[in-house]
Structure formats: C-alpha cells, structure tokens
Amino acid sequence: AEVHARMLHATRPNVTAKEIFEVTKKAYSEVGFANEEAKHHQGGACGYKTRDWVGHSESGEKVQLNQAFAWNPSITGTKTEETFIVTETGLDFVTVTVDFPYLENVIENDQYFSPDILIL
C-alpha cells in the first residue's frame, strides 16, 4: 500500500513517468522490497489501450490533466491496481468498490487508499 500511495502522490500534471518510476523504485527499496519494480511493469497511462504508455526508468511522457492512469505495483505473487483520472482538484478514482477492504496511507496530508486482500 505504501508503494502505491507514493505512486499516486507523485502523479501530477507535467510530472514525467520517469520521475514517478524513480519514486516507485525508492519506495520499494524503503519498504524492504528492493528491485521488485524490475519483476513486473508498474502500469501507466490508460485509455483506448490497456496502457497508452508504461512508466519505466527512461519514460519521457508527462502526466496530463484529465488523463486516466492505472498503476499496478506488485510484489511477487500479489498486485494492486486502481484506475483514476488526474483532475484539477486531485485524483478521481473510478474503480473504488464500497464493500472492498482497503488500506490507508497519508502523505503530506493527502489520503490515499489502496485495495487490501479480500477474504471470502
């Protein structure tokens, strides 16, 4: 959840995908999963394709206002993903499910929710 929250916090208009990827890489390392970002793509901008572009260490694409994203940080055997749109007032999540458990992280007074494990 911490890695996901940091990715969300970094996703702002005019920030490059490379900058977000560097935040992601650092977050994995700081939570004890160094190099995990190299084992699966971390997601990116989405629209008519599954990913219009994928964030990585060489990505020059910039986040645009009203652009949709789906970051999917993963640790071997698990993955999380939420689709959201970057708006003038923040991130508008379009895949939130009321009854699904979530984890909360706060970064610089901004709340971020990441899907938790659903136990049936």
C-alpha positions in Angstrom: 0.0 0.0 0.0 2.9 2.4 0.8 4.4 2.0 -2.7 1.0 2.5 -4.3 0.3 5.6 -2.2 3.7 7.1 -3.2 3.0 6.5 -6.9 -0.4 8.1 -6.6 1.0 11.1 -4.7 3.6 11.6 -7.5 1.1 11.5 -10.3 0.5 15.2 -11.0 0.2 17.2 -14.2 3.6 17.7 -16.0 5.5 15.1 -13.9 7.3 12.7 -16.1 6.7 8.9 -16.0 10.5 8.6 -15.3 10.1 10.7 -12.1 7.1 8.6 -11.0 9.1 5.4 -11.7 12.0 6.8 -9.6 9.6 7.4 -6.7 8.3 3.9 -7.1 11.8 2.3 -7.1 12.8 4.2 -4.0 9.5 3.2 -2.2 10.1 -0.5 -3.0 13.6 -0.2 -1.5 12.4 1.7 1.6 9.7 -0.9 2.4 12.1 -3.8 2.1 11.5 -5.0 -1.5 14.4 -3.5 -3.4 14.4 -4.3 -7.2 10.8 -5.6 -7.1 9.9 -2.9 -9.7 12.1 -4.8 -12.2 9.9 -8.0 -12.0 6.7 -6.6 -13.5 5.7 -3.4 -15.3 4.4 -0.8 -12.9 1.5 0.4 -15.1 0.9 3.8 -16.6 -1.5 5.9 -18.6 -4.5 4.1 -19.9 -7.3 4.9 -22.3 -8.2 3.1 -25.5 -5.3 0.6 -24.9 -4.6 -1.3 -21.7 -1.7 1.1 -21.3 -1.1 4.1 -23.6 2.3 4.1 -22.1 4.1 2.3 -19.3 6.2 4.1 -16.8 9.9 3.0 -16.6 13.4 4.4 -16.0 13.6 6.0 -19.4 10.0 7.3 -19.8 9.7 10.8 -21.1 5.9 11.0 -21.2 4.3 13.6 -19.0 1.2 13.3 -16.9 -1.7 15.3 -18.5 -4.7 16.9 -16.9 -7.8 14.6 -17.3 -5.6 11.6 -18.2 -6.5 8.2 -16.9 -3.9 6.0 -15.1 -3.7 2.5 -13.7 -0.5 2.0 -11.7 0.0 -1.6 -10.6 2.7 -2.0 -8.0 3.4 -5.7 -7.3 5.3 -7.9 -5.0 5.9 -11.4 -6.3 2.5 -13.2 -6.1 0.5 -10.1 -5.5 -0.6 -7.0 -7.4 -2.8 -4.0 -6.8 -4.4 -1.7 -9.3 -6.9 1.2 -9.3 -7.9 3.3 -12.3 -8.1 7.0 -11.7 -8.2 10.3 -13.6 -5.9 13.2 -12.9 -8.1 16.3 -12.3 -7.6 19.9 -11.3 -8.6 19.0 -7.8 -6.7 15.8 -7.4 -7.2 12.1 -8.3 -10.7 10.9 -9.2 -10.8 7.1 -8.7 -13.2 5.2 -11.0 -12.7 1.7 -9.7 -13.5 2.1 -6.0 -15.8 -0.6 -4.6 -17.6 0.4 -1.4 -17.5 -3.1 0.2 -13.9 -4.0 -0.7 -11.4 -3.6 2.1 -8.7 -1.0 1.7 -5.5 0.3 3.3 -5.0 3.9 4.0 -1.8 5.9 3.7 -1.3 9.7 4.3 1.4 11.6 2.5 1.7 15.3 3.2 -1.8 15.5 4.5 -3.3 13.7 1.4 -5.1 10.4 2.0 -4.6 7.5 -0.4 -6.5 4.2 -0.3 -5.2 1.0 -1.8 -7.1 -2.3 -2.2 -6.4 -4.7 0.6 -6.8 -8.5 0.5 -10.4 -9.6 0.2 -11.0 -12.7 2.4 -14.1 -14.6 1.4 
